[in-house]
């Protein structure tokens, strides 16, 4: 099992890094510019945090007024 995990690490590490970057960017935009948010900030924060890659992308595309 350890060998299988080591084989997957080159694939998983970039995905995790991308996920974290998207989450941080989306949360910063959410809290830095609350006047530009469509809907509830709390709901968007939960979507961003709990729906890994899809949540931040959805917020960046649909959750902002601009």
PyMOL commands that set and color helices and strands:
alter all, ss='L'
color gray80, all
select helices_A, chain A and resi 2-32+34-36+41-50+52-62
alter helices_A, ss='H'
color red, helices_A
deselect
rebuild
show_as cartoon
